[in-house]
Structure formats: C-alpha cells, structure tokens
C-alpha cells in the first residue's frame, strides 16, 4: 500500500486466526469411550438399582443383557437380591385383583369354548335334519293333496246297476242330524226318493241339500207334487261323498216367495 506522504509502498499480509479447540461434545464422547464400563457385580447391582430398573423396564438393552448374563452365571444371587419374594408378591397382587398370571392364556368368552362350539354344531345338524324331514313330509303331503284333488275332479260317476225306490215322510218340526235312510255301501244304484208332501198346502217346492257341518251341495227349484202328493228326486248313490245330508223343503207361494215346509235327513256311505 502506497503512503501518500513518503511514497513508500507498504504490503500487508493477512495473518490466519489461531486454530479453534475441538468441540466439547466430541471431546466428551472420546473421553466416555475411553472409560471402561464397570463390571456387573452385586455391588454394582445394588448401587444402581438394577433389579428395580429391570423389573420396571427402564434398564437399557445392554444393561438388561448384562444383568441376565450375570444371573445365568450366578443363580444364587437371585436369592440374595430377594427376587423370588418380589415375584411372589406380584403374583399375590394379580391373584387378589382377579387377573390371570402373565403366562396363562386369557379366558375365552363362553361362546368360544369348545363345548359350546361342539354343542352348537350338533344342534345345527339336528335342526337341519329335522327341517329336511319336515320339508320332505310337506312335499309328499302336497303331492297327495294334489293327487286327491285331481282324482275328485276327474272321477266319473259309477254307473247305477239298479234302482231303489224309497218313500220318505219328512218332519215338519225341524231338521235332524240323524238320517231317516242310508244308501250306498255297495254297487252304485239309482235312489228314487218319493217324499210325501200330501199334507202340505203348497204345490211347488224348492229343495236345498246341505252336507251337515260342511256346506251346501245343491238347490233344486220348481219341483211339483205328483198326483199322489209326492216330490220325486232321483239320485245316483255315488254322486255324493259319504256323510249325512239334510234336505230342507220350502214351499213357493204364488209370488215365488220360499217358506219353510219340512225337513228330512239321508245318509250316504261307501
């Protein structure tokens, strides 16, 4: 650098700063690595509360490994440290609280027990078998009903091989469940009913046929008395099913109104 007063050129050079000391952390680490780990012995275990820290899980992995190795090599130290008493005390606390020991399997709910599972499986199989039997019986019953219905629908009347003339005197006091005459029980025949209405004031009649305790079968209207005062009704004995049938006889007035006149009951068997 040139001085303005003397004209002398002065050259300045930068002086490097002194070297800084190593970081404290690195130095501490190097020092720590140089210090040997104290040996695991009874005095070290008691002084550093190794047992308490091990049981509570606060002991580092290396310390826990060293402690386990020491106990394996020196099993008698466990008694000196009072470890069995501590374990027994912990087990008594678990028993008092009702909790299972750590090595015991957790108790399963009752529905997960083998007996319950096997029982449910057996009950399921039995129920499935019963349902199969019921379904099979219902199917067979349905087929039988269908067959009987078709048979009843398609069945023709048996041809009458003879004619039977039957005279009947109806009751004028009311109907009865006891049949006055029974037809059938053999080959089909034509029953020629002659119902005596000679004492009735009516000339024209209506006859209603009901199967007792079941339902109406037929209504025959505009029947006139013959010269003997009889109502004539011819019936094939195979036309009706077995049972008792009540005939209600009503007289028709000149206006066509029906008025009760008399009753009679017949029986049919096969």
C-alpha positions in Angstrom: 0.0 0.0 0.0 1.5 3.4 -1.0 1.8 6.0 1.7 0.8 9.5 0.4 3.3 11.2 2.5 6.6 9.3 1.9 5.8 7.5 -1.2 6.8 4.2 0.4 4.7 1.2 -0.6 3.6 -0.9 2.4 2.5 -4.5 1.7 0.0 -6.0 4.3 -0.5 -9.8 4.6 -3.4 -11.4 6.4 -2.5 -13.4 9.5 -4.5 -16.7 9.8 -6.5 -17.0 13.0 -5.4 -19.4 15.7 -6.8 -22.9 15.5 -10.0 -23.4 17.5 -10.2 -26.1 20.1 -12.2 -29.3 19.4 -15.9 -29.2 20.2 -16.7 -30.1 23.8 -19.2 -32.8 22.8 -16.7 -34.7 20.7 -14.2 -34.5 23.4 -16.7 -35.8 26.0 -17.6 -38.6 23.7 -14.0 -39.6 23.2 -13.4 -39.4 26.9 -16.5 -41.5 27.6 -15.4 -44.2 25.1 -12.1 -44.3 26.8 -13.7 -45.0 30.2 -14.3 -48.8 30.7 -17.9 -50.0 31.7 -17.9 -51.1 35.3 -18.3 -54.8 35.7 -21.7 -56.3 36.6 -21.4 -57.5 40.2 -23.5 -57.5 43.4 -22.3 -54.1 44.5 -22.9 -52.6 41.1 -26.4 -54.1 41.0 -27.3 -52.8 44.5 -25.8 -49.3 43.9 -27.5 -48.7 40.6 -30.9 -50.4 41.5 -30.5 -52.8 38.6 -33.3 -55.1 39.8 -35.9 -52.3 40.2 -35.0 -50.8 36.8 -35.0 -54.3 35.1 -38.5 -55.2 36.5 -39.9 -51.8 35.6 -38.4 -52.0 32.1 -36.3 -48.9 32.5 -33.0 -50.7 32.1 -31.2 -50.1 28.7 -30.9 -53.1 26.4 -27.2 -53.6 27.1 -27.6 -53.4 30.8 -30.5 -55.8 30.7 -28.5 -58.3 28.7 -25.5 -58.0 31.1 -27.8 -58.4 34.1 -29.4 -61.5 32.6 -26.0 -63.0 31.8 -24.8 -62.3 35.3 -27.9 -64.0 36.8 -27.4 -67.0 34.5 -23.8 -67.3 35.6 -24.6 -66.6 39.3 -28.1 -68.0 40.0 -27.6 -67.9 43.8 -27.5 -64.1 43.6 -31.3 -64.1 42.9 -32.0 -65.2 46.4 -29.6 -62.6 47.8 -31.4 -59.9 45.9 -34.8 -61.1 47.1 -36.1 -61.6 43.6 -38.3 -64.7 44.4 -40.1 -62.7 47.2 -40.8 -59.8 44.8 -42.1 -62.2 42.1 -44.4 -64.0 44.7 -45.6 -60.6 45.9 -46.5 -59.6 42.4 -48.3 -62.9 41.8 -50.3 -62.4 45.0 -51.4 -59.0 43.8 -52.5 -60.5 40.5 -54.4 -63.2 42.3 -56.1 -60.6 44.6 -57.1 -58.5 41.7 -58.6 -61.5 39.8 -56.3 -61.1 36.8 -54.6 -64.2 35.3 -50.9 -64.8 35.5 -48.9 -63.4 32.5 -48.1 -66.9 31.3 -51.7 -68.1 31.4 -53.9 -67.9 28.3 -56.6 -65.3 28.6 -60.0 -66.8 29.4 -62.2 -67.1 26.4 -65.9 -66.0 26.3 -68.3 -68.8 27.0 -69.4 -68.9 23.4 -65.9 -69.6 22.2 -65.4 -72.6 24.5 -65.0 -76.0 22.7 -68.1 -77.5 24.4 -70.3 -74.6 23.3 -69.0 -74.8 19.7 -69.5 -78.6 19.5 -73.0 -78.3 21.1 -74.0 -75.6 18.6 -72.7 -77.7 15.7 -74.6 -80.8 16.9 -77.8 -78.7 17.4 -77.4 -77.2 13.9 -77.1 -80.7 12.3 -80.1 -81.9 14.2 -82.2 -78.9 13.3 -81.1 -79.2 9.7 -82.1 -82.9 9.6 -85.5 -82.1 11.2 -86.1 -79.3 8.7 -85.3 -81.7 5.9 -87.7 -84.3 7.2 -90.5 -81.7 7.6 -89.8 -80.3 4.1 -90.0 -83.8 2.7 -93.2 -84.6 4.5 -94.8 -81.3 3.4 -93.8 -82.1 -0.2 -95.3 -85.6 0.0 -98.4 -84.2 1.6 -98.8 -81.6 -1.1 -98.4 -84.2 -3.8 -101.0 -86.4 -2.1 -103.5 -83.5 -1.8 -102.9 -82.6 -5.5 -103.5 -86.2 -6.5 -106.7 -86.4 -4.5 -108.0 -83.1 -5.9 -107.3 -84.3 -9.4 -108.9 -87.6 -8.6 -112.0 -85.9 -7.3 -112.2 -83.6 -10.3 -111.6 -86.3 -12.9 -113.6 -89.0 -11.2 -116.8 -90.0 -13.1 -119.9 -91.3 -11.5 -120.2 -95.0 -11.1 -122.9 -96.4 -13.4 -126.1 -97.4 -11.4 -126.7 -101.1 -11.8 -130.1 -101.0 -10.1 -132.9 -98.7 -9.0 -134.1 -98.4 -5.4 -137.5 -96.8 -4.7 -137.5 -95.1 -1.3 -140.6 -93.5 0.3 -139.9 -90.8 2.9 -142.1 -88.9 5.3 -140.5 -85.6 6.2 -140.5 -83.9 9.6 -142.4 -80.6 10.0 -140.9 -79.7 13.4 -137.3 -79.1 12.2 -134.1 -80.6 10.9 -132.3 -83.5 12.5 -128.7 -84.9 12.3 -130.0 -88.5 12.4 -130.6 -89.9 8.9 -134.0 -91.4 8.1 -132.5 -93.7 5.5 -128.9 -94.6 4.4 -128.0 -95.5 0.9 -124.8 -96.8 -0.7 -122.2 -99.2 0.7 -122.2 -101.4 -2.4 -122.5 -101.1 -6.1 -123.9 -97.8 -7.3 -127.7 -97.6 -7.5 -130.2 -95.0 -8.5 -132.1 -94.0 -5.4 -135.7 -92.8 -6.4 -136.9 -90.7 -3.4 -140.6 -90.2 -3.0 -141.1 -87.5 -0.4 -144.6 -87.4 1.0 -146.0 -83.9 0.8 -149.6 -84.8 0.6 -150.4 -82.8 3.7 -148.6 -79.7 2.5 -150.7 -76.8 1.2 -148.0 -75.9 -1.4 -148.0 -77.2 -4.9 -144.5 -76.1 -6.0 -141.4 -76.6 -3.9 -137.7 -75.8 -3.6 -135.3 -78.4 -2.1 -131.9 -77.4 -0.6 -129.3 -80.2 0.0 -126.7 -79.4 2.7 -123.9 -81.7 3.9 -124.2 -81.5 7.7 -121.4 -79.4 9.3 -119.7 -78.8 6.0 -121.6 -76.9 3.4 -124.3 -76.6 0.7 -124.3 -79.2 -2.1 -127.3 -78.4 -4.3 -130.5 -76.4 -4.7 -133.4 -77.9 -6.7 -136.2 -75.5 -7.5 -139.6 -75.6 -9.2 -140.4 -79.1 -8.1 -144.1 -80.0 -8.3 -146.0 -82.7 -6.5 -147.2 -85.6 -8.5 -150.8 -86.9 -8.4 -150.1 -88.8 -5.2 -148.7 -85.8 -3.4 -145.1 -86.9 -3.7 -141.9 -85.0 -4.6 -139.7 -87.2 -6.8 -135.9 -86.9 -6.6 -133.7 -89.5 -8.3 -130.1 -89.6 -7.1 -127.1 -91.7 -8.0 -125.6 -93.1 -4.8 -122.1 -92.4 -6.0 -122.8 -88.7 -6.7 -122.2 -87.6 -3.2 -119.4 -88.4 -0.7 -120.0 -90.3 2.5 -121.8 -88.4 5.2 -125.2 -87.1 6.3 -127.2 -84.7 4.2 -130.1 -82.6 5.3 -132.9 -81.8 2.8 -134.7 -78.6 3.5 -138.0 -78.4 1.7 -139.6 -75.0 1.2 -142.9 -74.2 -0.4 -143.2 -71.5 -3.0 -146.1 -69.0 -2.8 -147.8 -67.7 -5.9 -145.5 -64.7 -5.6 -142.4 -67.0 -5.7 -141.5 -66.5 -2.0 -140.0 -69.5 -0.3 -141.4 -70.6 3.1 -140.1 -73.4 5.3 -142.3 -76.5 5.0 -140.5 -79.7 6.1 -137.1 -81.4 6.6 -135.6 -84.8 6.1 -132.1 -86.3 6.5 -130.4 -89.0 4.5 -127.1 -90.8 4.9 -124.6 -92.0 2.3 -121.8 -94.5 2.8 -119.3 -96.0 0.5 
